[in-house]
Amino acid sequence: MSRQELKTAWLNQKVDPNRPTTKTILVETSCGHVTIERDGPDGYSHFKTNQGGDAIQYGLDRKLGEYNDGGTDYSEYDLIIR
């Protein structure tokens, strides 16, 4: 099987429509990384940024709706600070 066939087969897998949607904002204070993820029947989305010492404020701003890019409502996301 060629690489292209494997890629096509992987991307065309069926997704369980009953799978619960998980939404998280993960703030890693030790390195300043903020990861925003959503996974569910509608697909997977992942965004990661390095905010340095402002990582906690960046995560809180997204969760509370201060600076939501593209109109995304992050209020339903779980905020995890490590």
Order of alpha helices (4+ residues) and beta strands (2+ residues): alpha-beta-beta-beta-alpha-beta
